[in-house]
Amino acid sequence: MESVVTITSARPDSPEAIELLSELDADLDRYPYPAESRHAFSVEKLIRESVAFFVASFDSQLAACGGVKLFADYGEVKRMYVRPAFRGKGLGKAILNQLANHARRNGVNLLRLETGIYQVEAIGLYDGWGFVRRGPFGDYKNDPNTVYFEKQLA
């Protein structure tokens, strides 16, 4: 039987989103990032900044999430997370496709993001999905703990 991936729009303060974001925060806390290298939006900021947020299920099990904040000329990927038990099943790519489709539907054809140097699996996902490394954008500064990416959408 083929596995079923379902992606739905969700408020960042929904129980499903809070569960995944709490796991993401706990995961990030394992790494020695200094305060100035931590750029994660809180649930409140995700709402305040009108981040379009999505959760993914794999065979009806809550598995992943991600959001995109739209600016005039690009969308910034925020709070991407795939539960470890579900990694390698295409959920990261599925979330990125959802975020890209949302951006395109809203007239935005460029995605950008920042991630930490210790997020090796995430960096592999972004490299594999066709993102290219770039310098800081928006309010970000040069930071040896951060990798910046962008991808032009077709």
N, C-alpha and C positions, 0 to 999 in steps of 0.2 A: 504494500500500500504506500502511495506517495505521501510525503509529509506536506502539511498545509501551513503556509505562512500567511498570516492576516495582519495588515497594518491599518490602524485606525487613528484618527485625530483624537487627541486627548488634552484636556486642560492639565497644565503642569501641577495643579494641586489635586488632581484625581488620585484616588488610592493607588492605582496601578503606576502612575508616574512617580508618586512619592516613594513607593517601594523601590523602583528601579533607581531613582536619583539618590536615595539613601545608600544603596549598595555602591553606586558609582563614587559617591563622596567617601565612603569607607575604604574603597579600593584606592582612591587617590591619596588618602591620608597615610597609606603605607610607604609612600615615597618621600624623599627628603627635599621637597620643593619649598623654597623660602616663600614667605607671604607675598612678596612682590611678583612671584611667578605663578600665583594662583588666580585664575581668571574665570572660574566657574560662576555662572549665574545662580543665585538662589531661586527657589520656587517663586518667591514674590517678585524677583527681578525678571524672571521669564515672563510672568504675567504682565508686569508693568511695561516691559519692552515689547510686548505683542509678539513674542516668539511663537511661531507655528510649531506645535509639538505633536509628536506621533509615538505610539507604542506598537510594538510588534509581538505577536504570539506565534509560537511554533507548536503545531498540533495542540492548540488550545492552552498552551502553557506560556505565561508571561515571560518574554525572552529578551527584549531590546527596546531601546528608545533613542530619540534624537529630535532636535529642533533646528529651525532656521529663522534667523532674524533678518528681515529684508531691509536693505538700504536702497537709495535711489539707483545705484549702479552695481550692487552685488548683494548676495545673501551670505550671511555668516552662519556656518554650521555650529550648533551649540549642544552641549550635553549628550553627545553620542555615547551609547553604552550597550554592550551585548554581554549578557550573563555568561560567565566562563563555560558553563555546561552546554551552551548553545553556539559557541564560537566554532568557526569552520563550516557552518551550515548555510552561509550566504546571507545571514541576517543583516550584517553591516552594510553590504552592498544593497540589499533591499531597502534599508532605511535611507541610504544615500540617494537611491533612485527616487524614493518618495519625496525627499527634500528638494532634489533637483526639479522634479515635476512641479512641485508647489512653487518654486522660484520662477520657473518658466511661465506657468499660468499667470503669474503676477508681473510678467514683463522683465524679469531679471535673468540674465544669461551667464552669470559668473558666480561661482561659489568660492568662498575663502574660509579658512579656519586656522586656529592655533591649537597645538597640542603639546604636551610635555615630552621631553626627551626620553623619559622612562616608559612611555606608552608605546612600546615596541610593536605590539600587535596592531594598534591603531595606525601607527605610521606605515606599517606594511599594507594595511587596508587602503589607506589614502594613496600611497604609491601605486598600488595595484589597480586602483579605480581611475587612475590617470591624472591625479593632482600633481602639480609641480611645486617645488619649493620656491619660496619668495621671501622678501624681507617683511618686516612688520607693516601692518596696515591699520587704518583707523586710529584708535588711541593707544595701540600697543607700542612698546619700545623694544629695542634690541635686548635680547635676554638669552644668555647661554643655556637656560633650562627649557627653552621654547623653540618649537619648529613651526613655521608658518607655511601654509599651502594655499594654492588657488587652482581652480579648474574652469576653463571656458566651457560652457554647455553648448551642445549642438543645437 
